[in-house]
């Protein structure tokens, strides 16, 4: 089940921590008006494999920024 559906019942004051992904954008739209904070967390460097291109890493970090 998508995170957006699973987390729809959260209440004001709760928060969601997420690795960088496109879900952060939709979760903020759905949950922020209800007072739920959606916060990205940094992917630890030792989680990346040698196959993860620097372009992929920087692309995902784009989702770590503050809401616009």
Buried (B, 14 or more C-beta within 10 A) or exposed (E): EEBEEEBEEBEEEEEBEBBBBEBBEBBBEBBEEEEBBBEBEEBEEEEBEEEEEEEEEEEBEEBBEEEE
